[in-house]
Amino acid sequence: MPNVLRWKSADAPLATLLAAVLVCAVLPLAGCSGKAGEAGSSVRPGAVQSPRSAPLSYPQARMVDHVDVYHGVEVADPYRWLEDPESEESRAWIAAQQALTQPWLESVPARERIIDRLTELWNYERFGMPMKEGGRYFYTRNDGLQNQSVLFYADRLSDEPTMLVDPNTFSDDGTISMASWSISPNGRYLAYAISDGGSDWRTWRVRDVLRGEDLDDVIEWSKFSGAAWAADSSGFYYSAYDAPEGGRELVASNDNQKIYFHRLGDDQSQDELVYARPDQPRWGLNAWVTEDGRFLIVYARMGTDRRNGLYVRDLESDETEFAEIVVPGEASFSVFGNDGSTLFVQTDLDAPLGRIIAIDAHSPARGNWRELVPESRDALRSSNHVGGRFILSYLKDARSSIRVHGTDGRRLREIRLPGIGSASGFGGKADDNETFFTFTSYTNPGTIYRYDVETNETETFRQPQVGFDPSDYVTQQVFYRSKDGTRVPMFITHKRGLPIDRNRPTLLYGYGGFMIPVTPSFSPANLAWMEMGGIYAVANIRGGSEYGSEWHRQGSLLNKQNTFDDFIAAAEDLIRRGYTQPSRLGIFGGSNGGLLVAACMIQRPDLFGAVIPAVGVLDMLRFDQFTIGWAWRSDYGHPEENEADFRYNLAYSPYHNIEPGRCYPATLITTADRDDRVVPMHSFKFGAALQAAQGCDNPILMRIETRAGHGAGTPTSKIIEAAADRWAFLYRALGMEQDEGTTAR
C-alpha cells in the first residue's frame, strides 16, 4: 500500500477534511462560511460587507474525491474541477467571488480618493526610447491616461512626429494592445504584434510606414517571439506554434515551437520553415539577425532555463545548415554584435557574473574562443555594440552601473548616472554615434537621455513631469542576513521625515525567480501608497540575478526555500529596524512573486497583516500541465518524473499546505480570466481552499479581472482600478482607516 498524503499530512484522510470543511450543494451564488463547521448564507450581488472584523460568507466550492499518485504517494486535489474556468459550475463560482469582493472593496471609504489620486498621478506624458532605422526615429508616446501608448516616427528628433499606429483604436475598452513591434532596416515597414485581452498569443501584421496602411500580410499563432528582419527588408523571421485545438487556446500545452521566414506579400501558408527540432519538442526557438544581415542566429532554450543553445547560419553562403556552437544546458550565450565573422557574445560560462567573449562563426570550436572582457565583481546584465564600442550594463548591489569598453575589451570609461537607480536601453548600430537610455528610480519617473558615444556627453531627451516633489521622499539601501547567514540587499522608500515608530503601514515586495532582478523603478501606484503614509520596501532575494547566475541557482529547484527564507528575513528585519509590526505589514508579489508571498504566508501567517498574491503559481505539482508551464521546470523541477522534486515541491506548495482551522492574514488573491501564462486555476484552487480553511475572521478575497491576461498590454484604466483595489484592501486590512488623520493624499 502506498503512503497517503492528503494535503500536508499522511495522517489526514479525505474523510477528515470533508468533516472539517462544510460542503454545500452546487447552487449558483450559494455561500459557505469560511470557518469549518459553520453554516453559510447566500451571497447577494451588490451586498456590502462590514469592516474587516466581520465574518464573510464565502461562495461555496464543491470538494471532490480526486486523488493523484506521485511516486507512490497519494495527493488529494479536491478542487480539480476549478481547472476548467469555462464550466457552468466554475463560472457561477467566479461570479459569486466577484459579487463578494467588489462590494467589500468599494465599501472602503478611502477608495474613491485613492482612485482620484492615482488618476492624477498617472496623467503625465511619457515616452518610449527612440530607435533609429532607415534614417528615421521611432518611439512611443502616451499623453497620460491613454489605455495604450501610440507609436510615432520623425526624421529628426526635433521634428513634430507622425503617428504610425494608435492601438487605442483596436478596441473600445483598450484591451487589444500592440504587444511588440520591429522596424525593417530600410525604415519602410513596421511588423507589429497584436495581443487580444492580454493573451500571450500574437497576431502579426505589417504596416507601410510612408502610406500608414497595413499590407495584407497576417501571421497567426505566434508566441514568445519577435520579428527579425532580413537585411534587404524583404521579410522577417518569427517563431510560432501549430494552431491549438479549438476551445483550448488559453490552456493547451505549447510544444514544438518553430522558426519561419515570412516574405512580404506571401500568405502565411507559404512561409519557409527555417528551423525546427521535432526531436526536442520542449525547446523554445528564437531568431536574431546580425546588424550586417550576414548571420542568422538561433537560440534554443529548455523552457526558461537561461543556459541556452546557440546555432549560426551564414546567410551569404549556399549552406543551409546551422553550425552548432553550443547545445542547451551548459551556460547562457547571447550574441550582441559582430565584426565580419567574429561574433561578440555575452556568456556566464565559467563566469557566474558574466563576461564577453569572441567566437569566429566559421571556426567556432571552443579552443578558438577569445575572452574580451573578463568577469568583474558585479553582475553583467546586458551588452550592446554601438559606435564601435561595447556598452555594458552591470548590477552593483541591484543598482545600475554602465561601462564603456573598446571592442578589444579595454575599459574606456563609465557613464555617469543621476543617482541610485536602474538604467536600460543603449541600443543602436555599430556605426552610430548616439544611443538612448532611460534612468528610473523609486522617485524618478523614467527620464530618457541621449548619449553621444564619441564625446561621452549625456543630454536629456524627455523628462516626465509628475505631480509630486521627488525631494519629499527618501530611498535607502540596507543589508540584512537571511536564515543561513546570506547577506541580502533591500531598498526602503518613504516620505522624508516620516516618523519611524514601529507602527508604519509597510508593503514588502519581492520576486526571486528565473534570473530576473528587481531593480529600482518608478510606479505611480507605489507613489500613491507612500503618499498615504505607507513605507515601500523591495527585497532582492535569491532566485533573481542581482548577483549573477549563482544567486539564481541558490533560489531555484531544491534551493527554492532560500527564496522564502530571504523574504521572511526581510520582513523580520523591517520589524527589527522599527519600521512596522506584523499587523501593519503587507506583502505583495506577482507570478513567481505570487508564489513567494503565498508560500511565506502559509509558512509564517503570524508575520503578516495582509497578503496580495497576484497571478501566482500556487499548485506546485501541476504547474507544468498548462500552456507554457512546463518551461518553468528550470526553476521548479519536474515533480511528476523526479521524486526529489515532488517531495520538495509538496513541502512548500501553497495550495497543498493550507491547514484547516488556522488563522491566515487578510488576503486578496488576484488573477485574470485570459491569463494563458499562469492560468487562473492556480488562484481559483488556492482561493477556494484558503476560504474553506480560514480559522478566523480575516477576509480571504478574490479579485478576478476580465478581458486581461498576465499583465502585459493591460490598459491604463484597468491598471488604475487594480492599484486602487490593492490599496483599498490594504487600507482596511492594515488598519489604516482607523489611523487618526489618515487620508488618501
Sequence and secondary structure as in RCSB ss.txt:
>XXXX:A:sequence
MPNVLRWKSADAPLATLLAAVLVCAVLPLAGCSGKAGEAGSSVRPGAVQSPRSAPLSYPQARMVDHVDVYHGVEV
ADPYRWLEDPESEESRAWIAAQQALTQPWLESVPARERIIDRLTELWNYERFGMPMKEGGRYFYTRNDGLQNQSV
LFYADRLSDEPTMLVDPNTFSDDGTISMASWSISPNGRYLAYAISDGGSDWRTWRVRDVLRGEDLDDVIEWSKFS
GAAWAADSSGFYYSAYDAPEGGRELVASNDNQKIYFHRLGDDQSQDELVYARPDQPRWGLNAWVTEDGRFLIVYA
RMGTDRRNGLYVRDLESDETEFAEIVVPGEASFSVFGNDGSTLFVQTDLDAPLGRIIAIDAHSPARGNWRELVPE
SRDALRSSNHVGGRFILSYLKDARSSIRVHGTDGRRLREIRLPGIGSASGFGGKADDNETFFTFTSYTNPGTIYR
YDVETNETETFRQPQVGFDPSDYVTQQVFYRSKDGTRVPMFITHKRGLPIDRNRPTLLYGYGGFMIPVTPSFSPA
NLAWMEMGGIYAVANIRGGSEYGSEWHRQGSLLNKQNTFDDFIAAAEDLIRRGYTQPSRLGIFGGSNGGLLVAAC
MIQRPDLFGAVIPAVGVLDMLRFDQFTIGWAWRSDYGHPEENEADFRYNLAYSPYHNIEPGRCYPATLITTADRD
DRVVPMHSFKFGAALQAAQGCDNPILMRIETRAGHGAGTPTSKIIEAAADRWAFLYRALGMEQDEGTTAR
>XXXX:A:secstr
   EEBTTBTT  HHHHHHHS      TT EEESSTT       TT     TTS  EEE       EEEETTEEE
E TTGGGG TTSHHHHHHHHHHHHHHHHHHHTSTTHHHHHHHHHHHH S EE   EEETTEEEEEEE SS SS E
EEEESSTTS  EEEE GGGS TTS EEEEEEEE TTS EEEEEEEETT S EEEEEEETTTTEEEEEEEEEE S 
  EE TTSSEEEEEE     TT TTTS     EEEEEETTS GGG EEEE  TT TTEEEEEEE TTS EEEEEE
EETT S  EEEEEETTSS  S EEEE TTS  EEEEEEETTEEEEEE TT TT EEEEEETTB  GGG EEEE  
 SSEEEEEEEETTEEEEEEEETTEEEEEEEETTS EEEEE  SSSSEEEE    TT SEEEEEEEETTEEEEEEE
EETTTTEEEEEE    SS GGGEEEEEEEEE TTS EEEEEEEEETT   SS   EEEE   BTTB       HH
HHHHHHTT EEEEE  TTSSTT HHHHHTTSGGGTHHHHHHHHHHHHHHHHTTS  GGGEEEEEETHHHHHHHHH
HHH GGG SEEEEES    TTTGGGSTTGGGGHHHH  TTT HHHHHHHHHH TGGG  TT    EEEEEEETT 
 SS THHHHHHHHHHHHH  SS  EEEEEESS  SSTT  HHHHHHHHHHHHHHHHHHTTGGGSTT    
